[in-house]
Amino acid sequence: MRVSGVVACVLLSALSVAQAKPSQPSDDEIASRIIAESIASYSGACPCPYNQARNGSSCGRRSAYSRPGGFSPKCYRDDVTVEDIRQYKQRLRQP
């Protein structure tokens, strides 16, 4: 009976430690967050070609992404670089 109590305490301790440690998001999850933040930071209605304009039509070539020289949102996974992910992870580590 005493042994099972000790085992239960050990298991509960291990479980609480496992739950306390925050899991790190994958690179793809981070890339999705970076894309979402980039789109959210655009003040207009058409940051990316796949977004919809205010009138409901597809933004397509009218999007900021498709127009050179202005705001360049990250719209696709391929737009997010390894360096972007590294910097995001570094931001996560900061208090």
N, CA, C and O atoms as a printed pandas DataFrame, in Angstrom:
     atom_number atom_name residue_name chain_id  residue_number  x_coord  y_coord  z_coord
0              1         N          MET        A               1    0.812   -1.190    0.000
1              2        CA          MET        A               1    0.000    0.000    0.000
2              3         C          MET        A               1    0.860    1.261    0.000
3              4         O          MET        A               1    0.548    2.235   -0.685
4              5         N          ARG        A               2    1.932    1.234    0.763
5              6        CA          ARG        A               2    2.833    2.388    0.821
6              7         C          ARG        A               2    3.535    2.607   -0.510
7              8         O          ARG        A               2    3.716    3.747   -0.937
8              9         N          VAL        A               3    3.928    1.535   -1.162
9             10        CA          VAL        A               3    4.636    1.638   -2.442
10            11         C          VAL        A               3    3.743    2.292   -3.489
11            12         O          VAL        A               3    4.212    3.132   -4.257
12            13         N          SER        A               4    2.471    1.925   -3.532
13            14        CA          SER        A               4    1.578    2.508   -4.537
14            15         C          SER        A               4    1.381    4.002   -4.288
15            16         O          SER        A               4    1.206    4.760   -5.242
16            17         N          GLY        A               5    1.405    4.437   -3.045
17            18        CA          GLY        A               5    1.306    5.863   -2.734
18            19         C          GLY        A               5    2.521    6.624   -3.226
19            20         O          GLY        A               5    2.407    7.727   -3.761
20            21         N          VAL        A               6    3.698    6.016   -3.039
21            22        CA          VAL        A               6    4.936    6.642   -3.512
22            23         C          VAL        A               6    4.931    6.722   -5.033
23            24         O          VAL        A               6    5.308    7.741   -5.613
24            25         N          VAL        A               7    4.500    5.639   -5.671
25            26        CA          VAL        A               7    4.434    5.608   -7.135
26            27         C          VAL        A               7    3.463    6.682   -7.631
27            28         O          VAL        A               7    3.751    7.371   -8.609
28            29         N          ALA        A               8    2.338    6.824   -6.975
29            30        CA          ALA        A               8    1.361    7.834   -7.372
30            31         C          ALA        A               8    1.953    9.234   -7.248
31            32         O          ALA        A               8    1.751   10.075   -8.124
32            33         N          CYS        A               9    2.689    9.487   -6.152
33            34        CA          CYS        A               9    3.323   10.800   -5.969
34            35         C          CYS        A               9    4.353   11.078   -7.063
35            36         O          CYS        A               9    4.437   12.191   -7.582
36            37         N          VAL        A              10    5.125   10.068   -7.401
37            38        CA          VAL        A              10    6.141   10.223   -8.447
38            39         C          VAL        A              10    5.477   10.501   -9.788
39            40         O          VAL        A              10    5.927   11.368  -10.536
40            41         N          LEU        A              11    4.415    9.775  -10.095
41            42        CA          LEU        A              11    3.714    9.979  -11.362
42            43         C          LEU        A              11    3.081   11.368  -11.433
43            44         O          LEU        A              11    3.148   12.028  -12.470
44            45         N          LEU        A              12    2.475   11.808  -10.349
45            46        CA          LEU        A              12    1.874   13.141  -10.337
46            47         C          LEU        A              12    2.932   14.225  -10.484
47            48         O          LEU        A              12    2.709   15.220  -11.173
48            49         N          SER        A              13    4.079   14.041   -9.843
49            50        CA          SER        A              13    5.169   15.004   -9.979
50            51         C          SER        A              13    5.664   15.071  -11.411
51            52         O          SER        A              13    5.887   16.153  -11.952
52            53         N          ALA        A              14    5.833   13.911  -12.018
53            54        CA          ALA        A              14    6.302   13.864  -13.405
54            55         C          ALA        A              14    5.285   14.506  -14.336
55            56         O          ALA        A              14    5.660   15.207  -15.275
56            57         N          LEU        A              15    4.018   14.275  -14.088
57            58        CA          LEU        A              15    2.968   14.852  -14.920
58            59         C          LEU        A              15    2.948   16.369  -14.790
59            60         O          LEU        A              15    2.803   17.071  -15.790
60            61         N          SER        A              16    3.089   16.881  -13.580
61            62        CA          SER        A              16    3.063   18.330  -13.398
62            63         C          SER        A              16    4.275   18.988  -14.044
63            64         O          SER        A              16    4.155   20.089  -14.582
64            65         N          VAL        A              17    5.430   18.350  -14.005
65            66        CA          VAL        A              17    6.617   18.878  -14.659
66            67         C          VAL        A              17    6.424   18.875  -16.168
67            68         O          VAL        A              17    6.797   19.832  -16.847
68            69         N          ALA        A              18    5.841   17.800  -16.696
69            70        CA          ALA        A              18    5.612   17.713  -18.138
70            71         C          ALA        A              18    4.632   18.783  -18.593
71            72         O          ALA        A              18    4.786   19.344  -19.678
72            73         N          GLN        A              19    3.634   19.070  -17.781
73            74        CA          GLN        A              19    2.653   20.086  -18.149
74            75         C          GLN        A              19    3.219   21.488  -17.979
75            76         O          GLN        A              19    2.820   22.395  -18.709
76            77         N          ALA        A              20    4.116   21.691  -17.057
77            78        CA          ALA        A              20    4.672   23.009  -16.793
78            79         C          ALA        A              20    5.610   23.472  -17.902
79            80         O          ALA        A              20    5.735   24.671  -18.151
80            81         N          LYS        A              21    6.258   22.542  -18.559
81            82        CA          LYS        A              21    7.196   22.893  -19.614
82            83         C          LYS        A              21    6.418   23.241  -20.887
83            84         O          LYS        A              21    5.747   22.380  -21.456
84            85         N          PRO        A              22    6.505   24.494  -21.334
85            86        CA          PRO        A              22    5.770   24.865  -22.543
86            87         C          PRO        A              22    6.380   24.201  -23.777
87            88         O          PRO        A              22    7.601   24.145  -23.925
88            89         N          SER        A              23    5.534   23.711  -24.638
89            90        CA          SER        A              23    6.045   23.078  -25.848
90            91         C          SER        A              23    6.398   24.162  -26.865
91            92         O          SER        A              23    5.721   25.186  -26.961
92            93         N          GLN        A              24    7.434   23.926  -27.595
93            94        CA          GLN        A              24    7.876   24.865  -28.622
94            95         C          GLN        A              24    7.073   24.624  -29.897
95            96         O          GLN        A              24    6.905   23.477  -30.312
96            97         N          PRO        A              25    6.579   25.681  -30.519
97            98        CA          PRO        A              25    5.855   25.500  -31.784
98            99         C          PRO        A              25    6.813   25.047  -32.882
99           100         O          PRO        A              25    8.003   25.362  -32.855
100          101         N          SER        A              26    6.282   24.313  -33.835
101          102        CA          SER        A              26    7.088   23.852  -34.960
102          103         C          SER        A              26    7.405   25.037  -35.879
103          104         O          SER        A              26    6.790   26.097  -35.768
104          105         N          ASP        A              27    8.354   24.850  -36.772
105          106        CA          ASP        A              27    8.704   25.902  -37.724
106          107         C          ASP        A              27    7.511   26.277  -38.599
107          108         O          ASP        A              27    7.327   27.448  -38.931
108          109         N          ASP        A              28    6.698   25.284  -38.975
109          110        CA          ASP        A              28    5.518   25.583  -39.791
110          111         C          ASP        A              28    4.488   26.385  -39.000
111          112         O          ASP        A              28    3.841   27.272  -39.557
112          113         N          GLU        A              29    4.325   26.087  -37.707
113          114        CA          GLU        A              29    3.418   26.864  -36.872
114          115         C          GLU        A              29    3.924   28.302  -36.727
115          116         O          GLU        A              29    3.145   29.253  -36.777
116          117         N          ILE        A              30    5.217   28.441  -36.549
117          118        CA          ILE        A              30    5.805   29.775  -36.451
118          119         C          ILE        A              30    5.619   30.527  -37.766
119          120         O          ILE        A              30    5.277   31.710  -37.761
120          121         N          ALA        A              31    5.839   29.853  -38.881
121          122        CA          ALA        A              31    5.649   30.494  -40.192
122          123         C          ALA        A              31    4.205   30.972  -40.343
123          124         O          ALA        A              31    3.966   32.065  -40.858
124          125         N          SER        A              32    3.250   30.171  -39.902
125          126        CA          SER        A              32    1.837   30.576  -39.972
126          127         C          SER        A              32    1.581   31.812  -39.120
127          128         O          SER        A              32    0.831   32.702  -39.521
128          129         N          ARG        A              33    2.199   31.867  -37.952
129          130        CA          ARG        A              33    2.048   33.033  -37.077
130          131         C          ARG        A              33    2.664   34.277  -37.708
131          132         O          ARG        A              33    2.098   35.368  -37.638
132          133         N          ILE        A              34    3.829   34.097  -38.324
133          134        CA          ILE        A              34    4.500   35.226  -38.981
134          135         C          ILE        A              34    3.637   35.758  -40.124
135          136         O          ILE        A              34    3.495   36.970  -40.285
136          137         N          ILE        A              35    3.067   34.862  -40.907
137          138        CA          ILE        A              35    2.189   35.256  -42.015
138          139         C          ILE        A              35    0.969   36.001  -41.473
139          140         O          ILE        A              35    0.596   37.048  -42.002
140          141         N          ALA        A              36    0.349   35.466  -40.422
141          142        CA          ALA        A              36   -0.831   36.109  -39.840
142          143         C          ALA        A              36   -0.497   37.500  -39.308
143          144         O          ALA        A              36   -1.272   38.438  -39.499
144          145         N          GLU        A              37    0.648   37.642  -38.643
145          146        CA          GLU        A              37    1.067   38.948  -38.124
146          147         C          GLU        A              37    1.329   39.930  -39.265
147          148         O          GLU        A              37    0.976   41.106  -39.176
148          149         N          SER        A              38    1.949   39.438  -40.331
149          150        CA          SER        A              38    2.259   40.290  -41.473
150          151         C          SER        A              38    0.976   40.796  -42.123
151          152         O          SER        A              38    0.868   41.976  -42.455
152          153         N          ILE        A              39    0.014   39.914  -42.302
153          154        CA          ILE        A              39   -1.268   40.297  -42.908
154          155         C          ILE        A              39   -2.009   41.273  -41.998
155          156         O          ILE        A              39   -2.585   42.253  -42.470
156          157         N          ALA        A              40   -1.993   41.003  -40.694
157          158        CA          ALA        A              40   -2.688   41.866  -39.735
158          159         C          ALA        A              40   -2.085   43.268  -39.678
159          160         O          ALA        A              40   -2.781   44.233  -39.364
160          161         N          SER        A              41   -0.801   43.380  -39.980
161          162        CA          SER        A              41   -0.145   44.686  -39.912
162          163         C          SER        A              41   -0.449   45.562  -41.136
163          164         O          SER        A              41   -0.095   46.741  -41.155
164          165         N          TYR        A              42   -1.094   44.999  -42.144
165          166        CA          TYR        A              42   -1.434   45.769  -43.342
166          167         C          TYR        A              42   -2.755   46.493  -43.102
167          168         O          TYR        A              42   -3.734   45.876  -42.683
168          169         N          SER        A              43   -2.788   47.779  -43.362
169          170        CA          SER        A              43   -3.977   48.578  -43.051
170          171         C          SER        A              43   -5.080   48.474  -44.110
171          172         O          SER        A              43   -6.232   48.807  -43.834
172          173         N          GLY        A              44   -4.746   48.025  -45.289
173          174        CA          GLY        A              44   -5.737   47.937  -46.357
174          175         C          GLY        A              44   -6.492   46.618  -46.367
175          176         O          GLY        A              44   -6.317   45.783  -45.479
176          177         N          ALA        A              45   -7.329   46.438  -47.375
177          178        CA          ALA        A              45   -8.154   45.240  -47.473
178          179         C          ALA        A              45   -7.497   44.137  -48.302
179          180         O          ALA        A              45   -7.975   43.003  -48.293
180          181         N          CYS        A              46   -6.438   44.437  -49.001
181          182        CA          CYS        A              46   -5.858   43.469  -49.929
182          183         C          CYS        A              46   -4.357   43.246  -49.708
183          184         O          CYS        A              46   -3.546   43.608  -50.561
184          185         N          PRO        A              47   -3.991   42.662  -48.588
185          186        CA          PRO        A              47   -2.563   42.395  -48.412
186          187         C          PRO        A              47   -2.062   41.285  -49.327
187          188         O          PRO        A              47   -0.949   41.368  -49.846
188          189         N          CYS        A              48   -2.871   40.248  -49.531
189          190        CA          CYS        A              48   -2.446   39.072  -50.308
190          191         C          CYS        A              48   -3.411   38.803  -51.455
191          192         O          CYS        A              48   -4.581   39.180  -51.385
192          193         N          PRO        A              49   -2.929   38.151  -52.511
193          194        CA          PRO        A              49   -3.791   37.870  -53.657
194          195         C          PRO        A              49   -5.031   37.043  -53.311
195          196         O          PRO        A              49   -6.068   37.184  -53.959
196          197         N          TYR        A              50   -4.932   36.197  -52.309
197          198        CA          TYR        A              50   -6.060   35.325  -51.968
198          199         C          TYR        A              50   -7.085   35.978  -51.040
199          200         O          TYR        A              50   -8.115   35.374  -50.740
200          201         N          ASN        A              51   -6.814   37.214  -50.576
201          202        CA          ASN        A              51   -7.774   37.920  -49.736
202          203         C          ASN        A              51   -8.898   38.478  -50.591
203          204         O          ASN        A              51   -8.809   38.513  -51.818
204          205         N          GLN        A              52   -9.962   38.914  -49.918
205          206        CA          GLN        A              52  -11.083   39.513  -50.623
206          207         C          GLN        A              52  -11.102   41.012  -50.399
207          208         O          GLN        A              52  -10.840   41.501  -49.300
208          209         N          ALA        A              53  -11.417   41.730  -51.469
209          210        CA          ALA        A              53  -11.574   43.179  -51.381
210          211         C          ALA        A              53  -12.871   43.489  -50.637
211          212         O          ALA        A              53  -13.671   42.589  -50.381
212          213         N          ARG        A              54  -13.077   44.731  -50.299
213          214        CA          ARG        A              54  -14.287   45.120  -49.559
214          215         C          ARG        A              54  -15.567   44.801  -50.321
215          216         O          ARG        A              54  -16.612   44.565  -49.715
216          217         N          ASN        A              55  -15.486   44.794  -51.652
217          218        CA          ASN        A              55  -16.675   44.497  -52.453
218          219         C          ASN        A              55  -16.896   42.994  -52.643
219          220         O          ASN        A              55  -17.831   42.584  -53.331
220          221         N          GLY        A              56  -16.033   42.172  -52.031
221          222        CA          GLY        A              56  -16.204   40.721  -52.095
222          223         C          GLY        A              56  -15.414   40.041  -53.202
223          224         O          GLY        A              56  -15.346   38.812  -53.243
224          225         N          SER        A              57  -14.826   40.805  -54.086
225          226        CA          SER        A              57  -14.045   40.199  -55.176
226          227         C          SER        A              57  -12.673   39.786  -54.656
227          228         O          SER        A              57  -12.230   40.257  -53.608
228          229         N          SER        A              58  -12.016   38.918  -55.383
229          230        CA          SER        A              58  -10.678   38.472  -55.025
230          231         C          SER        A              58   -9.674   39.598  -55.286
231          232         O          SER        A              58   -9.764   40.295  -56.297
232          233         N          CYS        A              59   -8.740   39.768  -54.387
233          234        CA          CYS        A              59   -7.753   40.851  -54.537
234          235         C          CYS        A              59   -6.827   40.620  -55.727
235          236         O          CYS        A              59   -6.535   41.549  -56.480
236          237         N          GLY        A              60   -6.369   39.392  -55.893
237          238        CA          GLY        A              60   -5.520   39.056  -57.034
238          239         C          GLY        A              60   -4.370   40.012  -57.234
239          240         O          GLY        A              60   -3.585   40.258  -56.318
240          241         N          ARG        A              61   -4.269   40.556  -58.445
241          242        CA          ARG        A              61   -3.156   41.453  -58.796
242          243         C          ARG        A              61   -3.252   42.823  -58.141
243          244         O          ARG        A              61   -2.304   43.606  -58.208
244          245         N          ARG        A              62   -4.382   43.124  -57.511
245          246        CA          ARG        A              62   -4.533   44.408  -56.818
246          247         C          ARG        A              62   -3.936   44.363  -55.415
247          248         O          ARG        A              62   -3.876   45.386  -54.733
248          249         N          SER        A              63   -3.502   43.199  -54.990
249          250        CA          SER        A              63   -2.973   43.059  -53.625
250          251         C          SER        A              63   -1.626   43.747  -53.463
251          252         O          SER        A              63   -0.891   43.946  -54.430
252          253         N          ALA        A              64   -1.318   44.106  -52.223
253          254        CA          ALA        A              64   -0.013   44.706  -51.917
254          255         C          ALA        A              64    1.100   43.731  -52.281
255          256         O          ALA        A              64    2.164   44.147  -52.740
256          257         N          TYR        A              65    0.862   42.450  -52.082
257          258        CA          TYR        A              65    1.856   41.418  -52.396
258          259         C          TYR        A              65    2.229   41.448  -53.877
259          260         O          TYR        A              65    3.383   41.211  -54.234
260          261         N          SER        A              66    1.261   41.736  -54.727
261          262        CA          SER        A              66    1.469   41.701  -56.173
262          263         C          SER        A              66    2.018   42.997  -56.743
263          264         O          SER        A              66    2.394   43.053  -57.914
264          265         N          ARG        A              67    2.065   44.041  -55.922
265          266        CA          ARG        A              67    2.531   45.347  -56.398
266          267         C          ARG        A              67    3.929   45.630  -55.860
267          268         O          ARG        A              67    4.131   45.665  -54.646
268          269         N          PRO        A              68    4.885   45.830  -56.745
269          270        CA          PRO        A              68    6.257   46.099  -56.291
270          271         C          PRO        A              68    6.394   47.496  -55.695
271          272         O          PRO        A              68    5.656   48.418  -56.043
272          273         N          GLY        A              69    7.352   47.624  -54.792
273          274        CA          GLY        A              69    7.720   48.935  -54.285
274          275         C          GLY        A              69    7.014   49.409  -53.037
275          276         O          GLY        A              69    7.442   50.395  -52.436
276          277         N          GLY        A              70    5.965   48.756  -52.629
277          278        CA          GLY        A              70    5.253   49.204  -51.437
278          279         C          GLY        A              70    5.373   48.197  -50.309
279          280         O          GLY        A              70    6.408   47.553  -50.136
280          281         N          PHE        A              71    4.313   48.073  -49.554
281          282        CA          PHE        A              71    4.257   47.119  -48.459
282          283         C          PHE        A              71    4.383   45.714  -49.035
283          284         O          PHE        A              71    3.720   45.378  -50.017
284          285         N          SER        A              72    5.229   44.900  -48.427
285          286        CA          SER        A              72    5.454   43.540  -48.921
286          287         C          SER        A              72    5.082   42.518  -47.843
287          288         O          SER        A              72    5.949   42.032  -47.117
288          289         N          PRO        A              73    3.804   42.199  -47.743
289          290        CA          PRO        A              73    3.402   41.238  -46.717
290          291         C          PRO        A              73    3.893   39.837  -47.042
291          292         O          PRO        A              73    4.134   39.499  -48.201
292          293         N          LYS        A              74    4.035   39.043  -46.019
293          294        CA          LYS        A              74    4.363   37.634  -46.200
294          295         C          LYS        A              74    3.020   36.910  -46.299
295          296         O          LYS        A              74    2.245   36.884  -45.343
296          297         N          CYS        A              75    2.762   36.332  -47.451
297          298        CA          CYS        A              75    1.469   35.705  -47.703
298          299         C          CYS        A              75    1.541   34.184  -47.785
299          300         O          CYS        A              75    0.542   33.505  -47.549
300          301         N          TYR        A              76    2.696   33.650  -48.111
301          302        CA          TYR        A              76    2.856   32.216  -48.347
302          303         C          TYR        A              76    4.017   31.669  -47.522
303          304         O          TYR        A              76    4.913   32.412  -47.121
304          305         N          ARG        A              77    3.991   30.386  -47.280
305          306        CA          ARG        A              77    5.031   29.733  -46.480
306          307         C          ARG        A              77    6.423   30.000  -47.061
307          308         O          ARG        A              77    7.381   30.197  -46.313
308          309         N          ASP        A              78    6.532   30.007  -48.366
309          310        CA          ASP        A              78    7.831   30.239  -49.008
310          311         C          ASP        A              78    8.366   31.654  -48.781
311          312         O          ASP        A              78    9.555   31.902  -48.983
312          313         N          ASP        A              79    7.507   32.578  -48.366
313          314        CA          ASP        A              79    7.937   33.943  -48.082
314          315         C          ASP        A              79    8.659   34.047  -46.740
315          316         O          ASP        A              79    9.404   34.997  -46.504
316          317         N          VAL        A              80    8.437   33.076  -45.869
317          318        CA          VAL        A              80    9.023   33.095  -44.534
318          319         C          VAL        A              80   10.387   32.412  -44.586
319          320         O          VAL        A              80   10.492   31.236  -44.933
320          321         N          THR        A              81   11.418   33.158  -44.238
321          322        CA          THR        A              81   12.781   32.629  -44.319
322          323         C          THR        A              81   13.183   31.936  -43.017
323          324         O          THR        A              81   12.519   32.068  -41.989
324          325         N          VAL        A              82   14.263   31.211  -43.093
325          326        CA          VAL        A              82   14.841   30.573  -41.908
326          327         C          VAL        A              82   15.203   31.648  -40.888
327          328         O          VAL        A              82   15.027   31.451  -39.685
328          329         N          GLU        A              83   15.704   32.775  -41.362
329          330        CA          GLU        A              83   16.062   33.887  -40.478
330          331         C          GLU        A              83   14.824   34.459  -39.782
331          332         O          GLU        A              83   14.882   34.799  -38.600
332          333         N          ASP        A              84   13.707   34.567  -40.506
333          334        CA          ASP        A              84   12.459   35.036  -39.890
334          335         C          ASP        A              84   12.070   34.121  -38.722
335          336         O          ASP        A              84   11.688   34.590  -37.651
336          337         N          ILE        A              85   12.174   32.824  -38.947
337          338        CA          ILE        A              85   11.811   31.845  -37.918
338          339         C          ILE        A              85   12.773   31.935  -36.736
339          340         O          ILE        A              85   12.351   31.858  -35.583
340          341         N          ARG        A              86   14.054   32.097  -37.018
341          342        CA          ARG        A              86   15.044   32.223  -35.947
342          343         C          ARG        A              86   14.746   33.449  -35.084
343          344         O          ARG        A              86   14.792   33.376  -33.856
344          345         N          GLN        A              87   14.444   34.561  -35.721
345          346        CA          GLN        A              87   14.143   35.789  -34.984
346          347         C          GLN        A              87   12.865   35.638  -34.158
347          348         O          GLN        A              87   12.788   36.136  -33.034
348          349         N          TYR        A              88   11.880   34.964  -34.703
349          350        CA          TYR        A              88   10.627   34.741  -33.970
350          351         C          TYR        A              88   10.885   33.883  -32.731
351          352         O          TYR        A              88   10.373   34.174  -31.650
352          353         N          LYS        A              89   11.680   32.826  -32.893
353          354        CA          LYS        A              89   12.008   31.974  -31.748
354          355         C          LYS        A              89   12.743   32.761  -30.679
355          356         O          LYS        A              89   12.523   32.550  -29.486
356          357         N          GLN        A              90   13.612   33.665  -31.099
357          358        CA          GLN        A              90   14.339   34.488  -30.158
358          359         C          GLN        A              90   13.380   35.403  -29.393
359          360         O          GLN        A              90   13.544   35.614  -28.192
360          361         N          ARG        A              91   12.390   35.939  -30.088
361          362        CA          ARG        A              91   11.375   36.779  -29.414
362          363         C          ARG        A              91   10.595   35.972  -28.386
363          364         O          ARG        A              91   10.242   36.492  -27.328
364          365         N          LEU        A              92   10.323   34.698  -28.689
365          366        CA          LEU        A              92    9.597   33.839  -27.751
366          367         C          LEU        A              92   10.375   33.612  -26.470
367          368         O          LEU        A              92    9.783   33.469  -25.400
368          369         N          ARG        A              93   11.695   33.578  -26.567
369          370        CA          ARG        A              93   12.551   33.317  -25.409
370          371         C          ARG        A              93   12.666   34.512  -24.483
371          372         O          ARG        A              93   12.969   34.358  -23.300
372          373         N          GLN        A              94   12.427   35.702  -25.013
373          374        CA          GLN        A              94   12.585   36.916  -24.203
374          375         C          GLN        A              94   11.430   37.035  -23.216
375          376         O          GLN        A              94   10.290   36.707  -23.546
376          377         N          PRO        A              95   11.727   37.510  -21.993
377          378        CA          PRO        A              95   10.670   37.660  -20.974
378          379         C          PRO        A              95    9.693   38.754  -21.287
379          380         O          PRO        A              95    8.759   38.986  -20.518
